[in-house]
């Protein structure tokens, strides 16, 4: 589960390493040049934007609506860390005023706070429309809804009086009974803590109950519970162009579904020369003949382009056959 949530699937490992080096280098340059804190943080985050964008696209291709969940969970977690930084500045470093406004203090504006929480509540409502049975998401919606009411009151005061930093409803001096004995930064830290915890829980809850769309495309007859169980056992494999995936004569031990790219199917003739006999694209699969027959691989499979594959081992493939008569019949016809 942690690997599925935290792993970067959209780019190869060496690109992740180069991105990390670029991020550290940009932050170091900011320190040497004496940039303000927000500029150093932005410079460190900038190289990760293409990777994050790639992850959003990857999640959409494999899980569709879960991509919105992914974006919301990541961005809200980052927003919460901004509040954590502000708490450190206030309660540990003893800073006040402009020096205690988090890392991106220049964005500490009433409009930014209001629009951010509006984005959260809109995204949560959209997700509830798709994932109505997610209990953690309902908790998130209730907490984010109350937080939105707080910001609506604060915005109304700001628009009518021009005053910023007013306490709203429950901060010290607030409209409801004079508020709680909490400053506005402290109160909104707890608001974001109480939103982020159930939101991350909702994301993990839904991830456990989701299936990979490419598995569904390969086996449309499989029911949802089996698709979900098989998705947990999938391995994601990437191959560079020209890399051999299966060699003719190899022992059959895996089943593959193409999720991205093209795979060439070749056979070695009596002269020893390999001849391409077909090609596979996204949504197609291979490796089932050897697993059915137990005989050595009769052809080779080579990546034509950069390829992303969903891989099931022999035991999981056998579970797939036993779990669905319709799918077993479909595969047997393909083998025949």
Backbone torsions as a table, in degrees:
resi	resn	phi	psi	omega
1	UNK	NA	-46.5	178.9
2	UNK	-61.3	-38.3	179.9
3	UNK	-64.7	-40.7	179.8
4	UNK	-66.2	-34.9	-178.0
5	UNK	-78.9	-44.0	-168.8
6	UNK	-96.3	-22.4	-176.2
7	UNK	-66.7	146.8	174.7
8	UNK	-96.0	113.8	-172.3
9	UNK	-97.6	-20.4	-166.8
10	UNK	-84.0	-19.0	-178.1
11	UNK	-134.5	154.9	178.6
12	UNK	-65.9	162.9	-175.8
13	UNK	-61.2	-36.7	-177.7
14	UNK	-68.0	-29.0	175.9
15	UNK	-69.4	-38.5	176.2
16	UNK	-61.7	-42.3	178.1
17	UNK	-62.5	-43.5	178.3
18	UNK	-65.0	-37.3	177.6
19	UNK	-63.7	-41.9	178.0
20	UNK	-62.3	-43.2	178.0
21	UNK	-62.3	-42.8	179.2
22	UNK	-63.6	-38.6	-179.9
23	UNK	-65.3	-47.4	179.0
24	UNK	-63.8	-41.5	179.7
25	UNK	-63.3	-40.9	179.6
26	UNK	-66.0	-40.5	178.5
27	UNK	-65.5	-40.4	179.1
28	UNK	-64.4	-40.2	177.6
29	UNK	-61.2	-41.1	178.8
30	UNK	-62.4	-38.4	178.0
31	UNK	-65.5	-45.6	-178.6
32	UNK	-63.0	-40.1	-177.5
33	UNK	-81.4	-5.8	179.0
34	UNK	73.4	30.6	179.0
35	UNK	-67.1	154.6	174.7
36	UNK	-65.7	162.8	-174.6
37	UNK	-55.9	-43.4	-176.9
38	UNK	-64.4	-36.2	-179.6
39	UNK	-69.3	-38.6	177.0
40	UNK	-64.6	-42.2	179.2
41	UNK	-64.9	-42.4	179.3
42	UNK	-63.6	-41.8	178.9
43	UNK	-62.2	-37.2	179.5
44	UNK	-71.0	-33.6	-178.3
45	UNK	-81.8	-27.1	-173.2
46	UNK	-54.5	-45.2	-179.4
47	UNK	-63.0	-20.9	-177.5
48	UNK	-84.3	-10.8	-177.2
49	UNK	-61.3	-45.9	176.9
50	UNK	-61.4	-37.1	179.3
51	UNK	-66.1	-44.7	179.5
52	UNK	-62.4	-41.3	177.7
53	UNK	-62.4	-41.9	177.3
54	UNK	-62.2	-37.0	178.6
55	UNK	-67.4	-36.5	176.9
56	UNK	-62.5	-46.1	179.6
57	UNK	-62.7	-43.9	-179.8
58	UNK	-61.0	-45.2	-179.4
59	UNK	-63.8	-38.1	177.8
60	UNK	-65.3	-42.0	-178.8
61	UNK	-64.8	-33.0	-176.1
62	UNK	-96.8	-31.1	-172.7
63	UNK	-131.6	0.8	177.1
64	UNK	53.9	-108.6	-173.0
65	UNK	-59.2	-22.1	179.5
66	UNK	-64.9	-18.4	178.6
67	UNK	-65.6	-37.8	175.8
68	UNK	-65.3	-39.9	176.1
69	UNK	-58.8	-44.4	-179.0
70	UNK	-61.6	-47.9	179.8
71	UNK	-60.8	-45.3	-178.6
72	UNK	-64.1	-44.6	-178.4
73	UNK	-64.1	-41.8	-178.7
74	UNK	-69.6	-47.2	-176.2
75	UNK	-68.5	-40.3	178.9
76	UNK	-68.3	-36.0	175.5
77	UNK	-62.7	-40.9	176.1
78	UNK	-64.0	-39.9	177.9
79	UNK	-63.5	-40.6	178.0
80	UNK	-62.9	-38.9	177.9
81	UNK	-63.0	-29.9	175.0
82	UNK	-64.2	-40.2	176.1
83	UNK	-68.0	-36.1	176.2
84	UNK	-61.1	-44.7	178.7
85	UNK	-59.3	-39.5	178.7
86	UNK	-65.9	-38.8	177.5
87	UNK	-63.9	-38.7	177.0
88	UNK	-63.1	-44.0	-179.7
89	UNK	-61.9	-41.1	-175.3
90	UNK	-78.9	-50.0	-167.8
91	UNK	-96.4	-17.6	178.9
92	UNK	-108.6	-45.8	-178.6
93	UNK	-87.6	-13.7	178.2
94	UNK	71.6	25.6	-179.0
95	UNK	-82.9	157.1	-179.8
96	UNK	-139.8	165.4	173.6
97	UNK	63.0	-139.3	-177.7
98	UNK	-61.8	-21.0	-179.7
99	UNK	-82.5	-3.1	-179.1
100	UNK	-124.5	53.2	-177.7
101	UNK	-123.1	27.1	179.4
102	UNK	80.8	-170.0	-178.7
103	UNK	-74.7	-48.6	-178.4
104	UNK	-98.3	63.1	-175.9
105	UNK	-61.4	-26.4	-179.8
106	UNK	-66.7	-16.2	178.7
107	UNK	-97.5	8.1	180.0
108	UNK	-78.8	71.7	-177.2
109	UNK	-123.8	151.0	-178.9
110	UNK	-60.1	-41.4	179.9
111	UNK	-62.2	-40.5	-179.4
112	UNK	-64.7	-46.2	179.1
113	UNK	-60.1	-45.3	-178.3
114	UNK	-64.7	-47.9	-177.9
115	UNK	-66.2	-35.0	179.6
116	UNK	-64.2	-48.8	-178.3
117	UNK	-69.4	-28.4	174.4
118	UNK	-63.9	-41.1	176.1
119	UNK	-60.1	-41.9	-179.3
120	UNK	-63.0	-48.2	-175.7
121	UNK	-68.7	-37.5	177.5
122	UNK	-64.4	-44.9	179.4
123	UNK	-62.9	-41.3	180.0
124	UNK	-63.7	-41.7	179.1
125	UNK	-63.1	-42.7	177.5
126	UNK	-62.2	-40.7	179.3
127	UNK	-68.2	-36.0	176.9
128	UNK	-64.1	-33.3	177.2
129	UNK	-63.1	-32.5	-179.8
130	UNK	-91.8	-37.1	-175.2
131	UNK	-119.8	68.4	-172.9
132	UNK	-67.2	-24.1	-174.5
133	UNK	-92.7	7.3	-179.2
134	UNK	-82.8	105.3	-175.0
135	UNK	-66.3	-35.8	179.9
136	UNK	-64.7	-31.4	180.0
137	UNK	-70.3	-35.1	175.7
138	UNK	-65.0	-40.4	176.5
139	UNK	-61.5	-44.5	178.3
140	UNK	-59.4	-42.1	-178.6
141	UNK	-62.2	-42.9	-179.8
142	UNK	-63.9	-45.3	-178.9
143	UNK	-68.4	-43.0	179.1
144	UNK	-66.7	-32.5	178.1
145	UNK	-64.6	-44.0	177.4
146	UNK	-65.6	-39.5	177.8
147	UNK	-61.1	-38.0	178.7
148	UNK	-66.2	-37.7	176.6
149	UNK	-61.3	-42.8	176.4
150	UNK	-54.9	-48.0	-176.7
151	UNK	-72.1	-29.0	174.6
152	UNK	-63.8	-41.8	177.7
153	UNK	-65.1	-45.9	-179.8
154	UNK	-61.6	-41.5	179.7
155	UNK	-66.0	-38.7	-179.8
156	UNK	-64.1	-40.0	176.8
157	UNK	-65.1	-42.5	-179.1
158	UNK	-63.4	-43.4	-177.6
159	UNK	-70.1	-30.9	-177.3
160	UNK	-87.3	-28.1	-175.5
161	UNK	-119.2	-20.1	-176.2
162	UNK	81.9	1.2	-179.2
163	UNK	-81.4	137.8	177.5
164	UNK	-110.4	156.8	176.4
165	UNK	76.2	18.2	179.8
166	UNK	-70.0	156.3	-170.0
167	UNK	-75.4	-16.3	-178.9
168	UNK	74.4	-134.3	-174.6
169	UNK	-93.7	-45.4	-168.5
170	UNK	-117.6	-8.4	174.8
171	UNK	-69.4	164.9	-178.8
172	UNK	-54.6	123.9	-176.6
173	UNK	88.9	10.8	-176.4
174	UNK	-73.5	176.2	-173.7
175	UNK	-75.9	-22.6	-179.7
176	UNK	-95.5	100.0	176.9
177	UNK	59.2	27.1	-178.8
178	UNK	79.8	3.1	175.3
179	UNK	80.8	179.2	177.2
180	UNK	-89.4	162.9	177.5
181	UNK	-76.6	53.2	179.7
182	UNK	-132.5	136.8	173.8
183	UNK	-69.5	164.5	-179.7
184	UNK	-60.2	-44.9	177.5
185	UNK	-58.5	-41.1	179.2
186	UNK	-64.4	-45.4	-178.4
187	UNK	-60.8	-44.4	-176.3
188	UNK	-76.4	-21.4	168.6
189	UNK	-62.3	-45.8	179.9
190	UNK	-68.9	-36.1	175.0
191	UNK	-56.5	-49.6	-176.8
192	UNK	-70.1	-32.8	174.5
193	UNK	-62.4	-46.2	-178.0
194	UNK	-69.9	-23.2	174.8
195	UNK	-80.7	-41.6	-171.1
196	UNK	-71.6	-39.9	-177.8
197	UNK	-60.7	-53.6	178.6
198	UNK	-67.9	-27.7	178.4
199	UNK	-65.3	-46.6	177.2
200	UNK	-63.4	-40.1	176.2
201	UNK	-61.1	-39.7	178.5
202	UNK	-64.9	-38.9	179.7
203	UNK	-64.6	-46.6	179.3
204	UNK	-64.8	-42.0	177.9
205	UNK	-55.9	-46.4	-177.1
206	UNK	-72.6	-35.1	179.4
207	UNK	-61.9	-37.0	178.6
208	UNK	-66.0	-19.7	-175.2
209	UNK	-113.5	17.2	-178.4
210	UNK	-109.7	157.5	177.4
211	UNK	-123.9	155.5	178.1
212	UNK	-74.8	128.6	-176.3
213	UNK	-62.6	-30.4	-179.4
214	UNK	-72.2	-29.4	173.1
215	UNK	-66.5	-40.9	178.1
216	UNK	-64.2	-40.3	179.9
217	UNK	-67.2	-35.2	179.2
218	UNK	-71.9	-37.3	-176.2
219	UNK	-131.6	76.0	-175.9
220	UNK	-65.4	-18.2	-178.2
221	UNK	-82.0	-11.8	-177.5
222	UNK	-70.8	133.5	176.3
223	UNK	-71.1	160.9	-175.8
224	UNK	-55.1	-47.2	-178.1
225	UNK	-59.4	-38.1	179.7
226	UNK	-71.1	-39.9	176.6
227	UNK	-59.1	-43.1	179.7
228	UNK	-63.4	-44.6	-179.4
229	UNK	-64.9	-41.3	179.0
230	UNK	-67.1	-35.7	179.9
231	UNK	-60.8	-36.9	178.8
232	UNK	-63.1	-26.5	-175.1
233	UNK	-99.8	0.7	178.3
234	UNK	-70.0	147.6	169.1
235	UNK	-115.5	137.7	176.4
236	UNK	-95.6	125.0	-179.1
237	UNK	-124.9	135.0	175.9
238	UNK	-112.9	138.7	178.5
239	UNK	-129.4	137.9	177.2
240	UNK	-78.2	158.7	178.6
241	UNK	-57.5	132.2	-179.7
242	UNK	91.8	-10.9	-177.1
243	UNK	-76.7	137.0	178.6
244	UNK	-81.2	127.2	-179.7
245	UNK	-93.9	-49.1	175.6
246	UNK	-130.3	134.8	178.0
247	UNK	-105.4	137.3	178.0
248	UNK	-54.3	129.2	-178.1
249	UNK	97.6	-11.7	178.7
250	UNK	-65.7	156.9	174.7
251	UNK	-73.9	132.2	-179.5
252	UNK	-75.0	122.6	179.9
253	UNK	-143.1	-3.8	-177.3
254	UNK	-143.1	156.4	176.0
255	UNK	-121.1	139.1	-171.5
256	UNK	-126.1	140.9	170.6
257	UNK	-121.1	130.0	179.9
258	UNK	-80.8	120.3	177.9
259	UNK	-102.3	-21.7	-179.5
260	UNK	-161.6	140.6	177.7
261	UNK	92.4	-169.9	-178.7
262	UNK	-128.8	143.8	179.6
263	UNK	-121.1	127.4	177.4
264	UNK	-89.0	138.4	176.4
265	UNK	-106.8	122.3	-175.8
266	UNK	-128.5	156.0	176.0
267	UNK	-132.6	138.7	178.4
268	UNK	-89.9	122.1	-178.8
269	UNK	-82.4	-175.8	-179.0
270	UNK	-63.2	-29.2	179.7
271	UNK	-77.2	-8.7	-179.4
272	UNK	92.1	-5.4	-178.9
273	UNK	-86.4	136.5	179.6
274	UNK	-85.9	136.2	-179.9
275	UNK	-123.7	129.9	178.1
276	UNK	-75.1	128.0	-176.9
277	UNK	-110.6	-20.1	176.3
278	UNK	-168.1	178.9	177.7
279	UNK	-142.7	149.2	-179.3
280	UNK	-118.4	145.3	179.2
281	UNK	-126.1	-176.2	-174.3
282	UNK	-56.2	133.9	-179.3
283	UNK	97.9	-15.6	177.9
284	UNK	-93.8	164.5	-176.2
285	UNK	-136.0	165.5	178.6
286	UNK	-156.0	166.0	-179.7
287	UNK	99.8	-4.0	-175.2
288	UNK	-75.4	-29.2	-176.0
289	UNK	-63.7	-47.3	-179.9
290	UNK	-63.7	-37.4	-179.4
291	UNK	-70.4	-32.4	176.4
292	UNK	-72.3	-44.9	-172.4
293	UNK	-88.9	-27.6	-175.6
294	UNK	80.2	-0.7	-179.1
295	UNK	-82.8	157.7	176.5
296	UNK	-57.7	157.0	-178.5
297	UNK	-59.0	133.4	-176.9
298	UNK	-92.8	-14.1	178.5
299	UNK	-140.3	169.8	175.0
300	UNK	-107.3	153.5	176.8
301	UNK	-126.7	126.9	-176.7
302	UNK	-131.5	140.5	179.3
303	UNK	-69.9	120.7	174.6
304	UNK	-75.8	-39.4	179.9
305	UNK	-127.2	-176.0	169.2
306	UNK	-62.0	127.5	-170.1
307	UNK	-123.7	139.6	171.4
308	UNK	-114.8	128.6	-174.8
309	UNK	-124.7	142.7	167.6
310	UNK	-96.6	128.4	-171.8
311	UNK	-121.7	132.5	172.3
312	UNK	-116.0	134.4	176.2
313	UNK	-76.8	174.5	-174.5
314	UNK	-58.1	-43.6	-177.4
315	UNK	-64.8	-42.6	-179.6
316	UNK	-68.3	-37.4	176.8
317	UNK	-61.5	-40.1	178.3
318	UNK	-64.3	-38.8	175.5
319	UNK	-61.2	-39.4	178.4
320	UNK	-60.3	-45.0	-179.0
321	UNK	-64.2	-42.1	-176.0
322	UNK	-75.3	-21.0	-173.9
323	UNK	-84.9	-19.4	-175.2
324	UNK	-144.2	113.1	178.3
325	UNK	-64.0	-39.0	-179.4
326	UNK	-63.4	-42.4	179.5
327	UNK	-68.6	-40.1	177.9
328	UNK	-60.7	-41.4	178.9
329	UNK	-65.3	-42.9	179.2
330	UNK	-60.1	-46.5	179.2
331	UNK	-64.7	-39.5	179.5
332	UNK	-62.9	-37.0	177.6
333	UNK	-66.2	-40.8	178.9
334	UNK	-62.5	-45.1	179.3
335	UNK	-61.6	-42.9	179.9
336	UNK	-63.2	NA	NA
